[in-house]
Amino acid sequence: SLQPEIQQMIGHATLAEQPSTFASHMLGSRKTFEQLEVELRKGRCVLLQNEDGRVERVVRLIVLRLRRFDRRILVHLGSWDGKKGQPDLKLPGCKHTAGETV
């Protein structure tokens, strides 16, 4: 894999080269331009340009799969904000930051 400094350089160059394409792609998205810049600096994502010229955000995920002797697995069912629940079925995990060891 590429060194974190090179990944950041590629990501920032991708943002700078295609701001209008990026802005139109991000309309209605949960991520803002500023949030992506922060993710790039922290090494939590990489931005690349695909063969069609579109910007793609790539993240590394660490996913944990724990299975008991009876073949049941641990899953994340959702989140609770103190008043109501929001279903979100998935295996437990997190984003991997550049430089972290697993």
VMD Tcl script that draws the C-alpha trace (Angstrom):
set ca {
  {0.00 0.00 0.00}
  {1.02 3.61 -0.48}
  {2.60 5.66 2.27}
  {0.10 7.91 4.11}
  {1.82 11.09 2.84}
  {1.44 9.97 -0.77}
  {-2.21 9.00 -0.19}
  {-2.91 12.47 1.20}
  {-1.13 14.12 -1.71}
  {-3.20 12.12 -4.24}
  {-6.42 12.90 -2.37}
  {-5.77 16.64 -2.19}
  {-4.74 16.73 -5.85}
  {-7.95 14.91 -6.78}
  {-10.04 17.45 -4.85}
  {-8.20 20.41 -6.37}
  {-8.38 19.06 -9.94}
  {-12.11 18.31 -10.01}
  {-13.93 20.71 -7.65}
  {-17.03 21.16 -9.85}
  {-17.43 17.43 -10.49}
  {-16.86 16.75 -6.83}
  {-19.34 19.41 -5.68}
  {-22.13 18.15 -7.95}
  {-21.47 14.57 -6.87}
  {-21.63 15.52 -3.19}
  {-24.99 17.34 -3.31}
  {-27.29 15.51 -0.93}
  {-24.41 13.52 0.55}
  {-23.78 13.26 4.27}
  {-20.13 14.22 3.81}
  {-19.22 17.84 3.25}
  {-16.14 19.02 1.41}
  {-14.58 20.15 4.70}
  {-15.29 16.81 6.40}
  {-13.53 15.00 3.57}
  {-10.51 17.26 3.87}
  {-10.31 16.41 7.59}
  {-10.62 12.67 6.81}
  {-7.82 13.00 4.26}
  {-5.52 14.79 6.73}
  {-6.16 12.17 9.41}
  {-5.54 9.32 6.98}
  {-9.08 7.93 7.36}
  {-9.84 7.93 3.62}
  {-8.23 8.18 0.20}
  {-9.77 9.98 -2.78}
  {-9.05 8.56 -6.22}
  {-10.21 9.30 -9.73}
  {-11.63 6.24 -11.51}
  {-11.39 5.46 -15.24}
  {-14.62 7.42 -15.87}
  {-13.12 10.54 -14.28}
  {-15.35 10.35 -11.20}
  {-13.98 10.83 -7.69}
  {-14.22 7.80 -5.41}
  {-13.75 7.79 -1.64}
  {-11.98 4.69 -0.35}
  {-11.80 3.73 3.33}
  {-10.18 0.81 5.12}
  {-12.50 -1.04 7.44}
  {-11.71 -3.41 10.27}
  {-14.61 -5.79 10.82}
  {-14.80 -8.23 13.72}
  {-16.57 -11.55 13.30}
  {-16.99 -13.39 16.60}
  {-18.67 -16.78 16.51}
  {-19.59 -18.92 19.51}
  {-19.38 -22.69 19.77}
  {-23.08 -22.93 18.79}
  {-22.34 -20.92 15.57}
  {-24.12 -17.74 16.74}
  {-22.33 -14.53 15.79}
  {-22.07 -11.14 17.45}
  {-23.79 -8.37 15.44}
  {-24.42 -4.67 15.90}
  {-28.21 -4.26 15.87}
  {-28.42 -0.47 15.85}
  {-28.01 2.63 17.96}
  {-30.01 4.29 20.74}
  {-30.15 8.06 21.23}
  {-31.85 7.90 24.64}
  {-35.36 8.16 23.22}
  {-35.58 5.89 20.20}
  {-33.64 3.21 18.41}
  {-32.27 3.29 14.88}
  {-31.79 -0.15 13.29}
  {-28.40 -0.68 11.66}
  {-27.56 -4.38 11.25}
  {-23.87 -5.04 10.67}
  {-20.82 -6.75 12.07}
  {-18.99 -4.60 14.64}
  {-16.09 -2.64 13.19}
  {-14.44 0.71 12.61}
  {-12.44 2.69 10.05}
  {-8.72 2.02 9.98}
  {-6.52 5.12 10.17}
  {-3.20 5.26 8.34}
  {-0.37 4.31 10.65}
  {-2.50 2.19 12.99}
  {-1.48 -1.40 13.53}
  {-4.00 -4.21 13.61}
}
mol new
graphics top color blue
foreach p $ca { graphics top sphere $p radius 0.5 }
foreach p [lrange $ca 0 end-1] q [lrange $ca 1 end] { graphics top cylinder $p $q radius 0.2 }
display resetview
